[in-house]
Amino acid sequence: MDTAIETERERDAIARFPRLKARTLRFSCGAPRSARVIGDGSRALFLRSDGPEDTVTSLWMSVIHDDGESGEILLADPRDLLADADAENVPAEEKARRERAREGGSGIVGYSVDAAGDRVVFTINGQLFLTEISEDGARTRQLVAEALDASPAEYGPVLNPRISPDGRHVLYTTGERLNLIDIADWPASGQDAEESIATVYGVRGGDDDSAPADGTVKIGLAEFAAGEEMDRYEGFWWSPDSKYVLFETFDSANEETWHISDPANPANPAQGRRYPQALTANADVRLTLLELGFDTDGCYYGGIANEVRWDRESYEYLAAVSWTDGHEPIIQVQDRLQQHDQVLAVHVGEPVMPAIAPENAFTDDDGDEVETFSFTVPEYAEGERPGTVRVLEEHHNGQWLDLIHGVPAYTPDGRLVCAMNDMDADTNRLTVDGKPFTPAGLQVRTVLDVTDDDVLCVVQRTPELLPADQLPFLWQDNAEDHDARSFDVVSMRFDGGWEPLTYTPGQWTMSRAGNGCVVTGRGMDDAKTQMQHCMNVATASEDGTDTASMVVAPIENHAAEPGFRPNVRFTRLGERALHTAVILPSEHSAYAHATKLPVLMKPYGGPGFQQVVESQSFYWDAQWWADQGYIVVTADGRGTTGRGPKWDRMIYENMKAVTLEDQVSAVNALPDALAAWNAPEPDLDRVAMIGWSYGGFLSALAVLEAPDTFAAACAGAPPTDWTLYDTHYTERYLGLDPAVYERNSIIADAPNLRRPLMLIHGFADDNVTIANSLRLSQALMAAGRQHTFLPLTGITHMTNDETVAENLLLLQRDFLAKALA
């Protein structure tokens, strides 16, 4: 391509980037996601919208046939099922769940599938649908629509529907009731099957339709702390045999009542909600084991509930629930400071409720005598009552214990797999029956699957503990890139052996079942997310023997691309060798050959999250900023993940000072790194910082406490006062001493401000409430310190309005240009 044309093309792409990013939901529209392999591995479900600016997501299936041919099948399109599918209208509880999960799409945003992979349930705009998959195709119908129309208070809203493993029942919660739908087999004629719906449990117990007037008791939902901080979005769990349900009930009455207002519309009342504010009470969380009674036709007729009793006073957090076929359910509970946890087995016992004849299952609604039945609930010996728990393992750490998604879990043959913060080996490891089996130097981040042979997990390598000469052959060519920046999928055997299943450094995950898997992720060479459905297919050779060959079926991605490739260079800065990404102006930028440029620090910088990752999408924003005339630097300091439990815990009770010190260290080390690359010289008299959430806190902190290093800052949604943030996150790092919170707050630093500062915050943010920015602004005003405050009407922590998202970039650009002029 002609150089002039290429230059113009890239410059145009940079100019269009803010609007394109906003309209495509950060380039996620049209990209496949949420893949799950089902059945023997030849089929895989996934979600995808139709195009790069289409937010309405449909349900799809990838299929690999016996002959090795493959294809994609549209299973359910919201626009075909609902006339108003484009007009998103979901219940408030579902909006809250999506905010916790950072879900920005619409249409079908999640699904539940039975064990055979033949039936899938999902919601669209609060309506419940069932898709049945067969060799002839797929059929979808709406469930309980008439019941929802006739009695919305009793049967709605439909939240978090889950199909039973045997595919014969659907359970969902309204928040106050658990409702169960019996699904008969679809007749050969193709007519709709009969279905019945019943409330199996209410917040006051049984099928009572009453609920506390203040609405603090919820059933079948995850409480705020679980969704926001534990990545647990479930509130009930089917047993593998579909005969039991384990469900959560929580009461938030003891939590503080906070109000989210809409000042732009003063006629609208403020919305009150309960929030687990640091140093105050949490929700009271309970578990119940419910045995379900079905007649011989598979229709529900009643249930027996048993409370799951553990020491809730000592262990108030329910962190994880797991139920493996053939074994009792296990739960993981944590104490308030997350320094102690227990893994508990929940006793189920023998079923009590008989499978009776259908005519005996019901009584007449008019009170007329009909044939009934009876059964006896046995007297249980000590420790044999269903719901009784026993301790399988206990863990302790003097600072905090990390939660690893996917464990604890049983292997099918009954061995217990747990996570371990091995401080001696400085490695987050896995154990089997209490003994570590994953190697030192592979930091386990997520467990994806547990079998009798191996554990499938996502890991990051610590090179100091696991040198390159100990890596498998397939990683040797790019060993230096398989470190904290790369999220790799590996198979871990229980004898300590392991093998990588992804080879290119990047951010990867996997789903597997039978002989198939789906690999999803992206590296530095990929503008789009890569999703590949893979399966071993047996083929007959000429001599009559069967051989297996791997079929790889790429799943289409319709997402937009930014139109430019980030000019990123990785380095290690400062005495602590901080993982750092330096983004320079692109070759076709007007600043490509500048001799000296201002510096823009763009960190997250806080505990629990990284931004220096081997994935191209992490640097698109940074490249746009670089082409505005900056050297953009993202440095992962102490507390960010991927480098082992000791590194994570260096911020304990001292987040403010430690994280700022690392950003200052990165700035000071920058000139030597850039000199080695023959890059523009960094103008250390013009260094700015921008960030969101913890990055916003760090940005405000930078100009308040390090004005000799940082000349300006834009702070988005900053948690300025940690007593205004939630319990599970904040107390993990700062404990329960109010003096520690005062030391880590930046409110009292307001009089120090002598550099330009822009505060940005959404009024609808229910995660980091706008009170944080308002309090800092008030303190700045009281101290007579000039600053800029940009309040955003109707915007949550996700900034999910495309106009706002676009203009935020432009307004920050103009503010910093003036501040650094």
Summary of the structure (lengths in Angstrom):
residues: 821
radius of gyration: 27.6
end to end distance: 36.5
largest distance: 93.7
contacts: 2828
relative contact order: 0.09
helix: 21%
strand: 35%
